[in-house]
Amino acid sequence: MAEDKTPPRLKSAAEMGRIMAEYFKELDAAAKDGSRKIAWCTSVGPAELLQALGFLVYYPENHGAMLGATRMATDMIPAANAIGYSPDICSYLTADIGSYLNKKTPLTKAFGMAGPPKPDVLVFNTNQCRDVQDWFAWYAREFDAPLLGVYTHRNIGDIEPHQVGDIARQIENLVEPLEEIAGRKLDMADLRRAVGLSRQCSDLWKAVLDTAAHKPSPITFFDGTIHMGPAVCLRGTEAAVDYYQKALLPELEERMANDVAAVPGERFRLYWDGMPIWGRLRDHSKMFADLRTNVLSSTYCNSWIFTALDPDDPFGGMAKAYTELFIVRSDAAKEAYIQRMLDFFKVDGVIYHDAKTCPNNSNCRYGMPQRLETATGIPSLTINGDLNDLRLVSDEQNKTNVEAFVEQLEEGR
């Protein structure tokens, strides 16, 4: 009988499913009975401020990823294209708006929800891209809801005090309009508590991802894209802290103690830069496992590590944490960061994903892979695809290229 190379499933997944279901059910109940105000927020926006003011926080990017992972996105995108949104812009945006226009959502099957909860306010931060601003602006018009934003600096090298100060003031300027919408004043004790819980969640999430430095790694990048759910949607809450502290991290530590590999027979260790291909997570996990190769760390999952969050300086800490984000940094800063990751995780190669509709998170278009390979001697492969639009993904080409790349790694040994 052939050896089973399917990565073992983390037992913690069941607990994560439970707390995520509770999160969505609470949103759905509040949308129906009006018991809580609901704020839509970009995934690296000032969620802690919203929580401190009593809002339930919903993240459309999470819904975009769900549309991709359930392979619904490709069918939804044309509806957004038909009302003027280019097929070349973010396929989270086009899939999500298309889902709304088609009145079809993975939330129905997963949680019994007719659709995303109606927002009382939408708050974005352009530290990811300008697309989030346009995305939220469309819904603000559709729901006749207030739209508030933070406009970040871009192409940042070293983080300068004036940049942090500017973003901190922008976040502080959100307080008054949000208080009016929330119908309550901000209690700084509530804000410090939310920021403190977010920092705890961030530290635990980093500890989870850092377990991949162990040989063999107890976790894969594909695991990370799933188990990041609480770090994205529930940061600032005790539920997220409890999940990582009491469930996922202990399970991974047990795997390390017993040398249990996420990829049985691990031979090669790879780093992933760029967005996941959501509709191919399972396929890619199996493809690499069949080659006894673990894609074990990524720029993407590490984007929810916010070590600058500081409950003693909530506005300054949020400003610094959300300005340090990899996606807004200069190429020199990005290259230095990736070099540190390659060394820490002791990888044999790098996979760059050139996502057609996500230029801001595709770091392979201006010579970075070549510069890093020269600097580190670590070989790389660029695969073409997209985060959500599977019409832009060639499975056979990617499989052929990955197999050839692993052969190259074997020859290099």
Steps between C-alpha positions, in 0.01 A plus 500: 500500500632844406613727784232752602662843464185699579587757769332406829213728598548715808254396772462866599310564178177387665533757778587770250190412300291534815623847597480630143142372477417685823654817357287487185183404688544799729538728198192350337288533814604865549422580137151354544403647837708817508638416844857608406642744248707336225817645349664372186877524525791418273706214640786726610285789609440649848282213621594559864346848496178359355484225762563749780198698381279192512481420128494146370765491229458331162785456249403485131846370408425190704184457293708547184733221612201277576368562149840395366540194721150373412573565130196725469707808416557432131125487436435819700767723345322567165208672678737761641673533163161572342445808719839650420756330722795383291596132492855619568429644847488310831302180458402516867318822411339372181407160648349662809296761313399233248387279788282781633351569155431130440366450855719193541746454786693216668365639829167332423633145492754557777294699751144525369541872423316661209797727446750730671359720779391851404756759617431799722842637399786394274863567603797436273877536514685534170808327642406201285406675175268763352257224401366474855396865485306452176356171627364656818383811314274286281331348804476839671295620203299180484406507871506879539744448789783724628846433354814582702859439404865504601745586223836340559850578374648272234845385387625539856856413597571563867186598690531869589333672798318747273338210313381334820380835635301570185322164507437527874330838445291355218381218725428745782297710256273200447391504863248784484303380194510141628372610841207668329417183305553275802291723725761490776828661604830320472624360830880487484500201734297309240743601226804399705336164569424438130854598398643281775299199383606566141863508608457170686337347193783631281771360726328162510449498123871571456582212733272275291669597174850479650449130577569446130870560575506156663624210289275338398248783495175427685304741281465600135426831330167348395416430866590860576259644245215319675603545864564871455121551514490602869809724460319690225136501612525464877811692600417726791287226659563235764371232261800544269748500788344186647505319166870550435605467865294195597442312174722559198836590656497207750416260216791626292734484799394140555576427136846654539570301816416179313653606166165468325533650154223696333635349177600138566855429385583872461795539263484862387381818671358792301393858569191647325492866407176658383133418525364145533312355205191447711319263266801269489603475868412133532644412158825685568533353848478150352723582201787613723442220752524244219844644431582482874547875488360733764404855413529597863516878532376807317497875482121486486423326829763709680311815400285462814792523741477843667776522759473879518151491654525658844209527745686781681507704177201368303491757221877509450524122520223445245657760270844338513368143471287582196779703339762225536290276276715322239284600205571875539875471549777584253659222296817527709301452822305211347816327382663535842188355662483202263870429553440483875211259445698274269776476757269449799296224338802338331327464164631337185304711251245775447169500315385839373136528401440760231130566560351663191251721685717576804807697390547645849562155645698359208867566569650325200444756223801728543794266546465422869528119460820538303651744750415277794632190327829678436517619861405168664577227249149362561320413173149616423205426275232745386156358431228698324145501624258700710358508849139442386455495123570141400478589131849642552642180649661225290509193722700287259761769442538564873529128575763454231698802622486393864611145420791636295594737783507218755718298259731800487519501880584127496779558249632783714555257785 
